């Protein structure tokens, strides 16, 4: 079976090649071909998963070596794939959710004349992400990492006629290049430290290396994760990325790009376990980001940008859990998978609302849509209940485990991290209840657009609602299924390891506190938006509200610190170059030129001058000879 691993990548990669190079002759069937090949990869993944289940837990890791990529003396890079419990989890998530998004896109992009190209980019996205999670070494992982960056750039900026989409694509691409520098430096440090960048030798030898070197590698890996997973301080691209088609948002947020950073940290767990300082920074980044994203989500009237803030916050939970080491690795991935179901469902539900509302994204122009779009309302509502942690649904099981793990860290650090996670749960309940009420409840608030066309909300076609229903089922049952008998923990433990920690509070206490905060957050949102009319224009609000609408000044910070800072640094370097470097170079050149000019006077080309020089020289020699004899 291990010989089939490469086919997981080959199927969507073939689809990308055919759809992008096949020309207009494939316009009529390209969307079906792309969806079929994505589904074929999922079916193959399910076959490999079934085969893996038939093996003992310690015998489930298999590899497939294709060829030696860079075979030179002292430097060996192979194209080898690794399939274990961790990568298999991602394979099923990527191909399963990805296939549903492909199917949904058939209806959503029905009238787009470039639909074939769109599906080619979707297939490329899946292939790159599969390469990233199946690579057996960090250098091959880097190829998939950059492929994901390329595909996201192409998809975010797919509607190139919109300047905002083109700008958002460039912004995502450039911000991610900062993170990519971190990954490339980490790989170089690995090679100089271990003599290889293959997972086995690097991770098995991590505890034998000095802590300082491992801390440097860990921090560089974290920088890479911050870029891909939109964590502080590289989070500014995620909200703008909503300019892309809604299926792209669902794919990026649920199954591909933003999950890559979490995978990288968990896969590199042995490095972080041996570098506690780097591990602490990971938890701090996760805690700050989960609150950062939640606060931003509270202030957005654009339904997709509100969900983008939600994604930033939920990925923050995962990064926080990953930073807890063996206490949280399993729960980080568990929440990643359940989040894949309900976040994909929420984004596809948002796309369905937009589909019925002439692409309107302002929730202040929605209202009362539950009667017009019953399937969208129910599926979106189940995703809402899952993400806020309603008892019995997926988010309840996975997010509560992360909060418990945060407290289990112990000491002051555990109380701070656990408190941040609880506060994030309350804010999540607030902003998601706000989204739910403004979209589906109250009086209708939509108005004719600039051309006088009034929206006529209606339910989306079956090709769009079926994926939403499937994802809603996962949003309801996945968390309970994983938690039953701790089956997900036992599934991943051979790869990630697990430790119980020492929590100062019981699991029941954490659950009770979480539910109380859920009710408080949802209740405040209900009072503000369910019992009062929603104004057509957002009021000015408090200072915090105004700052949150501007994404907590993240772009302003980047402009002041990075853009202006870069300008000042550049000017300083130019000044040093002109005054010091050019001064030394030009001064040396002037000195040589002046000396040459003076020496040139001795070589003027006149025979009489040379005769005088020869006569003078001879006279000096004669005088010296006579002087020496006299002495």
N, C-alpha and C positions, 0 to 999 in steps of 0.2 A: 504493500500500500504506500510505502514511503516514496515510491517512484512517481506517485501521482501528485505530490505536493506542488510541483512547478506548474501543473495544470490549473491550480487555483488562480495563479496570476496570469497564466497564458490566455485564459478565456476572455476576461475583460480587456486585456492588452490587445488581443486580436480584434475585439470589437472596436477599440479606439483606432487601431490602424486602418481597418476597413472603412469605418464611418468617416474618418478624417481625410482619407486618401481616395475613397471610392467615387467621389463626385456626385453630381445631382441625380444620377441614375438610381441612387439609393434613397432619395428623399421620401419615397412612398413607403418604404419598409424599414428605414434606418432605426426608427424608434423601437420597433418590435425586435429587430436584431440586437440592439443594445440591451434591451430588457431581457431577452432570452439568454444572452451570454452572461449577464449578471446573475440570473437565476440558475444557470448551469453551474457557475462557480459555487453558489450556495448549496446546490444538490451534492456536488462533489465534496464540499466541506462537511455536509451531514453524513456522507458515506464514511469519510475519514474519522469523523467523531464517533460513529458507531463502532468502527474498528478499534479506536482507542479505548472505548469503554470495555472492550473484551480483554484488555490487558491489565496486568497488575499495575498499581499506582506508580511503582518505581521503574516500570518498563515502558512507560507511555511516551517518552521522548524519542523521536526519530528524526533523522537528518537525511537530506538528499543533496549529494554533491553533483553539480552540473559540470563545472570546469574551473580551472585555475585562471583567475582573472588577471592578476599581476604576479607572475612567478619570476622573481629576480632574487639574487643572493641577499639573504638577510631580510627580505620583504616578501611575504607571501599573502596574497589576497585571493580568496576563493569565492566563487558564487555557490554558496551552500545554504540550504534552507533548513530551518529548525522548526519542528512542529511538536509542541508540548501543550500542557494544559492551559498555560497562559496565552500562547499564540492561537490555540484553537478557539478559546473564548472570543478573541478579537476577530478571528476568521468568520465565525458564525454571526457575530454582531454586524460586521462590515458588509458581508454578502447578504445577510437576511434583511436587515433594515435598508441596505442599499438597493436591493431588488424591489422592495416595496416603494421606495422613492422613485425608482425608474418607472414602475407601473403608474404611479400617481402623475408623473411628469408627462405621460402620454396625453392625459386630459388637460393638464395645466398649460402645456406648451403647444396645444393643438393648432393654434393659429399663428404660431411663430414660423416665419419662412426659413429660419436657420435651425429648425428643430433637430435635423440630422447631426449637425455639428455639436449641438448641445448634448446629445446623447453620447457622442464620441468623447466629449470632455468628461461626462459622468463616468464612462467606462475607464478612462485614463485615471480618474481620481481613485476608483476602486483598485485598479491595478497597482498604483503607487502605494496606497495604504497597505495593501496586502504584502507588497514587497517589504515595507517597513517593519511589519510585525512578524514576518516569516524569516527575515534575515538571520543568519547565524553569527554575524560579526558586525561590529559597529560601522565599518566602512561601507558595507552593503546596505545597512540600515540608513546610512547617510544618503545613499542614492534614492531610496524610497522617500526619505525625508524631504529631499529637494524636489522629487516628483510631486509630492503632495503640495508643496509650495507653488509649483508651476500650475498644477491643475486648479488650485484655488484662485490663482490670479486670473486664469482664463474664464472661470465660471463666475467669479464676483463681477468681473468686467464684461460679462457676456453681452449685455445690452450697451454696446459701445456708443450708441447714439446719445446716451445720457451722460453728460459730463460728470455727474456725481458718481456714476458707476465706474467710469474710467479712473477717476480720482481715488475711489475706494479700493479698487484693485491694486493700484500703484502703492497706496498706503499700506495695505496688507502685505504686499510683496516686500517693501522696504523694511517695515518693522520686523518682519520675520527674518530678514537677512541678519539683523542684529543677533537674534537668537541662534541663527545658523552658525555664526562665528563662534559662539560658545560651544556648539557641538563639534565643530572642526578642531578647535583648540583642545577639547577634551580627548578627542581621538588621537591627536598628536602626543598629548601627555601620556595616554595609555601606551602608545607604541614605545616611547622612550622609557617608560617605567617597566612594562611587562614584555616588551619585544614582540607584541602581537596585539591585535584588537578583536580576536575571536572571543565570543562570550565565555566559553568554557575556561580557558587559561586565565583570562582577566578576572572573572568573578570568583574562581576557585582560589586565586592567589591574592585576593584583595586584602585579606587580614594579615598578610605577611609583609605589607608595604608600609612605609612611614605615614603617619596620620596627616602630616602636612600636605604631602603629594595627593593623597586621596581626597582631602578637603578641596584642593584646587580642582581636581577632576569633577568632584560632586557639584561644586558651584558652577562650573561651566556647563555641566549637564542640566542643572536647574535653569540657567539662563536660556538654554535651548528650549526647555519645557515651557518657560514663561512666554516665549515667542509663539509657539504653536498652540498652546492652550490658553492664550490671552490672559495671563496672570500678571499682576503688578510686578514690574513697571512697564511691561510690554503689552498692555491690554487695549491700547487705544484703537486698534484696527477693527475690533470685533463689531462694534456698533455700526460703523460705516459699511461693513461687509453686507449689511442687510439690503444694500442697493442691488444685489444680484437677485435672480429669480428665486422665489420662495423654496422650491425643491433644493436649491443649492444651500440655502440656510439650514434646512433640515439635515442635509447630508453632512455639512461641516460641523454642526452642533451636536449631532447625535451619534454618528458612526465613524467619522474620519478625523478631520484635522485637529479639532480641539482635544480629542482623546489621545493623540499621539504623545503629548508631553507626559500624561499620567503613565502611559505604557513605558516610556523611557525611564522614568524614575523607578517604577516597580521592577522592571527588568534589570535595572542596575542596583537592585536592593543591597547586594553584598558590598558594594562600594560605599553606599550611604550608611550601612550598619557599622562600618569601620571608620566612619568620619562623622562623629556626633555633632560637630559644629555645622557642617553642611546640612545635616539632617534637621537641626534646629532652624536653620534659615528656610528650609522647605516648609516646615510647619508655620512659620511666621508669614511667609508669602501666601500660603493657603488661607490662613485665618484672615489676613488683611483683605485678600481678594474676595472671599465669600461675603464679607460685609460690604466691600466696595461695590461689587456687582449688584447686591440686593438693594442698596441705597439708590443706585442709578436706575434700577428697574422701577422703583417707586415713582419716579418723576417723568417717565416717558409716556406720551400719548400715542406714539407710533407703536402699534401692536407688535411688530417684529422687533423693534428696538427694546421694548419692554422684555420680550422673551430673550433677547440677546444678553441683557443684564442678568437675567435669570441663569442663562448658561454660564456666564462668567462666575456667578456665585456658586453654582452647583459644581463646576470644575474645581473651584476653590475648596469645597468640601473634600473632593477626591485628593487634591494635592495635600491638604492638611492630613488626611488619613495616610497617604503614602509617606509623609514625613514622620509619622509615628513609628515607622519601621515595622517589624513583624507583628506588632499589635494591630496595625491598620492596613497592611498591604491587601489582604483579602477583601476587606470592606471597601477599600478604594475602588477595586475592580468590580465588586458587586454593585456599588452605586453607579459606576460607569455604565454597566449593562442595563440596569433598570432605568437609568436616565436616558439611555438610548431609545427605549420604548416610549416613555412619556414625553420626552422633548421632541422626538420626531413627530409624534402624534400632535403635539401642540403647534408645531410649525406648520404641519400639513393642514391642521384645522384653521390656522391663521390664513394660509393660502386659500383655503376653501371660502373663507369669509371675504377675502379680497376678490376672489373669482366672482362672487355674487354681488359685490359692491363696486364694480367698475374700478378695481385696483385701489380703492380708498384704503389707507392705512391708519388714519386718525380715528382712534376709538371714540372721540367726542362726537363723531358723525355716524356712530353705529346706534346701538340701543334696540332692545326687543327682538333681536335676530333669532331667538330660540324657536319662535313660531314659524319662521320662514325657512330655517335650516335645521331641522330636528336631528338629523344624523350628525351633522357637524357639532351641534350643541352637546349631544350626549358624549361623543368621543372626546371632544375638547374638555368637557366637564370631568370625564374620568381621568384625563391627563392632569387636569388641575388638582383633583383630589389626590392623585399620586404624588405630585411634586410637593404639595404642602404637607405630606405625611399623614393623610387621613388613615385611621386604624384599619389594617387589613389590606391596604393597597401597597404597591411595590415600594414607593418612597418611604413608607412607614418603616419597613424592615431595613432597608439599606441605609437611610440617613440616620436613623436612630442608632444603628451600630457604629457609625462614625462618631456620633456624639458620645456614646459610651466609651469608645476607644480613646477619645480625646481626654476624658476624665481619667481613664486608666493609665495615662502617661504618668500620673502621680505628681505630688508636690505642687508648688505654685504654678509651674508651667501647665500642669493638667487642669487646674482651676481656670486659668486664663483662656486656654484653648477650648475647654468645654463650655465656658461662659460665652465665648465668641460664637461657637457653633449653635448654642441655644438661641442667642440673640438673632443670628441669621435665620433660624427657623421661624421666629416670630415675624421678621420682616418679609420673609418669603410668603407667609400666609397673607400678609397685608397686600403686597403688590399683585399677587396672583388673584386674590379675591377682587381687587380693583379691576384687573383685566377682565375677569369673568363678568362682573356686574356691568361694566361700561359697554361690553360687547353684546351680551345676550339678554340683559334685563332692562327694565325701565321703558320709557317712551322712545319711539323712533326719533332719531335726530339727524337723519341724512338729508342733504340738500342737493339741488341740481349743481352740476359742475359748471365750469366756465363756459362750456358750449350749450348749457341749458339741459343737459341730459341727466335725468334723475335716476338713481340706482333702482333696480328692481330685484331685490335680494331673492335668491332661489337656491335650492339644494344643488350641490355639485353632482356630476354624473357618476355612475357606478365605478368607473375606472379610477376615480379619485377617492370615493368614499370607502371602497373595499380595503385599501391599505390603511386608512384611518381606523377602521373597525379592528383589523388585525393588531395594530399597534395599541389600541385601547385594551384589547384582551391581555396583551403583555403588560400594560400599565397596571392592570388589576391583579394579575396572578403571578407574575414573574418573581416578585420579592418573596411571597409566601412559599413558592415552590423552592427557591434557593435556600430559604431558611429552614425548611422542614428537615429535621435531622441533621442540620448543619451541613447539608450536602454540598453547597458551594464552597464552604470552608475546606471540607475534606478533598474537594476536587482540586483546588489551587494550592493547598498546603505543601505538596511535594515540591513545588517550584518556588513559591514565595516564602515558605515557612510561616509559622504563626506563634504568637505568644499572648498570654491572657492579660498581662499587665496587673496593676494593683489599683483598682478604682476606689476612691473614697466614698462613692455613692453607689447605690444599687441600681440595677437595670430598671427596676420598677419605678424608682424615683426619677430617673432620667426620662422614662416614658411619660410619667405623669406631668413632669415639668414641660416637656415638649408639647403635650396635648393642651395644657393650660395656655401656653404661649401661642399655640395655633389658634385657639378660640379667641384670644385677645387680639391678635393681629387681624384675623378675619372679621372680628366684630368692629374694630375701628374702621376698617375699609367699608363695611356695610353701613355704618352710621354716616360716613362721609359721602358715599356714592350711591347707596341703596335707598336711603331715606331722604335724600336731598336731590334736587334737579342738578344734572350735570351741565355746567355752562358750555356754550359752544366754543368759547375761547378760554384757555386756561388762565386763571387769575394769576396775578403777579407772584403771590406766595411769599413764604419766608426766605431768608437768605440761604438756608440749607436747601430749600426746594429749588431756588434759582441756580445754585451751584450744582445740584444734582442733575438739573436739565442740561447743564453743560458738561455732563459726564465727570463731575467732581474735578473740573479744570484739568483733566488729563492732557488735552491738546495744548492748553495754555502752558502747562508745566513742560511738556516736550518742546514747545516753541522757545520758552525762556532758557531752559537748561541745555537742550540739545541743539536747537537751531541757532539761537543767539550765542550760546556757548561755543558751538562749532565755528560760528563766524568770527568770534573773538580769538579763538585758538588759531584759526586760519590766518587772520591778520597778524597775530603774533609770530607765527611761523614765517609768514612772508617778510615781516620786518627783520627777523633774524637772518633770513636768507639773503635779503638785500644788503643789510648792514654788515653782518659778520661773515657769512659764507661768501657772498659776492665780493665783500671787501678784501678777504684773504686772497681769493682767486684773482680778482682784478689787480690788487696790489702786487701780487707775485708777477702777474703778466706785465705790469707797468715797470717793475724793477728789472725784469729780464729785458724788456724792450729798451729801457734807458741804457742799460749796460751794453746791449747790442749796438745801440746807436753810437756810443762812444768808441766801442771796438771797431765799428765799421769805418771810422775815420782813418784807422791805420791800414785799411784795405780799400784805397780809393781808386786803384787802377792806373795810376801814373807811374811810369818807369823811373822818372827822376826821384820820386818819393822813395821807391823801393831801393834805388841806388844810394840815396842818402842814408837810409836805414841800414843798408849793408855796410856802408863806409863807417857809420857810427858804431855799429856792432864790432866791426873789425878793429876800430881804434880802441874800443873798450877792452877787447881781448889782448891787444898788444900792450896796452898800459898795464893791465893786470899781470901779464907775463913778466914785463920788466920789473914791476914792483916785487913780484915773488922772488926773482933772481937777486934783486938788491937786498932783500931781507935775508 
